[in-house]
Each structure stands twice: as structure tokens, then as C-alpha cells.
Amino acid sequence: MSIVLGDFNGDGKLDIAVADQQGNAVSVLLGNGNGSFRNPRLKYPTGAFPTSVTAGDFNWRWETDLAVSDGNGNTISILWGRATAPSWGR
């Protein structure tokens, strides 16, 4: 399992993104701002068997993107972020 922390929805609170190997997705747990997190209701599809996730601004748009390595396909999925909402891949 791989996790990364960041403010993925632009609300100033720390969130968690988790590589979900069984679901072939990245699950996002939005932060409450007090050290607790909401249930992972947000899932974004990736390639087969995601093994690692990292966050960064990969397209220089001042938004947090996610890069996910896909173990079974030997590929990398890029989930582009939007500062106003966690809406990767749309």
C-alpha cells in the first residue's frame, strides 16, 4: 500500500490519497482539519494493480496532481488535479 498527503481539494486541510490495489483506483480521504479524515468516498480509476502514488504539480498549473505506478501494466497513470475540487481524470 502507498499513501501520500496533500491538500487535494484546495480547502487548506490535509487529505490522504491511497493506492487501492484491489480496486485499481486511488482512494481519497478528505481531511476534517483536526487530524481526522472522512471515509474514502472518492475513488479515481488507474491502471491495473496500482502500487505507488505520489503528489506534485506536474503540469505547472498550481494544482496538486497524482502520479500512480501501475504494477501489472508497467505504466504510470497521471491524475490531473483541479484546485477547486478533487476531480482527477475529468
Secondary structure, DSSP 8 states (H G I E B T S, - for coil): --EEEE-SSSSSS-EEEEEETTTTEEEEE-B-SSS-B----EEEE-SSSEEEEEEE-TTSSSS-EEEEEETTTTEEEEE--BTTB--TT-
